[in-house]
């Protein structure tokens, strides 16, 4: 069952958040116990940094005190993905378009309960030939659609890209239009409280599965209704020129009733011709007489 989850956060440079987060998602140093880290990919790291951790460490030191040294995204990887790294990499390429330096870390647990990816990147664009002291200044501005007031719109766009990538694996997947209950991570059952937690977790998982199934049926039904409506009304409105041509064709092929009766050869009206007016059948119905007439 495909599970959708995507969120974004930022880290302050003044707190050294970039270097710390880079090590966390990579399972380095004090985070070396995180055995779920399976793949780590660095891309577009400028030449002044040896890797992403070094790059974000420099961002912590050179960004302004109240500035952001990185933006992170965490997204669930569908269990249907046979190659989680390739799927996450394709999604990252679609979202960032090779415009930002980033580190991508893939986390996979032993039972594949919670496959997900951590992506951290610089909001600043890539400018060739810049040294670190210039890279993290106004000489290399942050992308406005991400860091400015348009950030909410950007996040919605990213969610749309995310859902479209899920639908490549699960065509009938429908983005939930309501908040789903959080399922939670699986626990090893050692105590009665663990057993109670796991029973509640299974119940939430079943409820979410049923909810998504109903939403998929609703989406299919709406699509069928729209297709039938298009079939009835025509998939597209006909252009004006075509409508005029069809109207002219219909007029030319239909019989036209003459208002004046046919006059046979040699026919003469009774009486003299002076003041004669042939009687023409009126096409306008007579007005009814009023009650007092």
Rosetta blueprint (number, residue, H / E / L):
1 X L
2 X L
3 X L
4 X L
5 X L
6 X E
7 X E
8 X E
9 X E
10 X E
11 X E
12 X E
13 X H
14 X H
15 X H
16 X L
17 X H
18 X H
19 X H
20 X H
21 X H
22 X H
23 X H
24 X H
25 X H
26 X H
27 X L
28 X L
29 X H
30 X H
31 X H
32 X L
33 X L
34 X L
35 X L
36 X L
37 X E
38 X E
39 X E
40 X E
41 X E
42 X E
43 X E
44 X L
45 X L
46 X L
47 X L
48 X L
49 X L
50 X L
51 X L
52 X H
53 X H
54 X H
55 X H
56 X H
57 X H
58 X H
59 X H
60 X H
61 X H
62 X H
63 X L
64 X L
65 X L
66 X L
67 X L
68 X E
69 X E
70 X E
71 X E
72 X E
73 X E
74 X E
75 X E
76 X E
77 X L
78 X L
79 X L
80 X L
81 X L
82 X L
83 X L
84 X H
85 X H
86 X H
87 X H
88 X H
89 X H
90 X H
91 X H
92 X H
93 X H
94 X H
95 X H
96 X H
97 X L
98 X L
99 X L
100 X L
101 X L
102 X E
103 X E
104 X E
105 X E
106 X E
107 X E
108 X L
109 X L
110 X L
111 X L
112 X L
113 X L
114 X L
115 X L
116 X E
117 X E
118 X E
119 X E
120 X E
121 X E
122 X L
123 X L
124 X E
125 X L
126 X L
127 X L
128 X L
129 X L
130 X L
131 X L
132 X H
133 X H
134 X H
135 X H
136 X L
137 X L
138 X H
139 X H
140 X H
141 X L
142 X E
143 X L
144 X H
145 X H
146 X H
147 X H
148 X L
149 X L
150 X L
151 X H
152 X H
153 X H
154 X H
155 X H
156 X H
157 X H
158 X H
159 X H
160 X H
161 X H
162 X H
163 X H
164 X H
165 X H
166 X H
167 X H
168 X H
169 X H
170 X L
171 X L
172 X L
173 X L
174 X L
175 X L
176 X L
177 X L
178 X L
179 X L
180 X L
181 X L
182 X L
183 X L
184 X L
185 X L
186 X L
187 X L
188 X L
189 X L
190 X L
191 X L
192 X H
193 X H
194 X H
195 X H
196 X H
197 X H
198 X H
199 X H
200 X H
201 X H
202 X H
203 X H
204 X H
205 X H
206 X H
207 X H
208 X H
209 X H
210 X H
211 X H
212 X H
213 X H
214 X H
215 X H
216 X H
217 X H
218 X H
219 X H
220 X H
221 X H
222 X H
223 X H
224 X H
225 X H
226 X H
227 X H
228 X H
229 X H
230 X H
231 X H
232 X H
233 X H
234 X L
235 X L
236 X L
237 X L
238 X L
239 X L
240 X H
241 X H
242 X H
243 X H
244 X H
245 X H
246 X H
247 X H
248 X H
249 X H
250 X H
251 X H
252 X H
253 X H
254 X L
255 X L
256 X L
257 X L
258 X L
259 X L
260 X L
261 X L
262 X L
263 X L
264 X L
265 X L
266 X L
267 X L
268 X L
269 X L
270 X L
271 X L
272 X L
273 X L
274 X L
275 X L
276 X L
277 X L
278 X L
279 X L
280 X L
281 X L
282 X L
283 X L
284 X L
285 X L
286 X L
287 X L
288 X L
289 X L
290 X L
291 X L
292 X L
293 X L
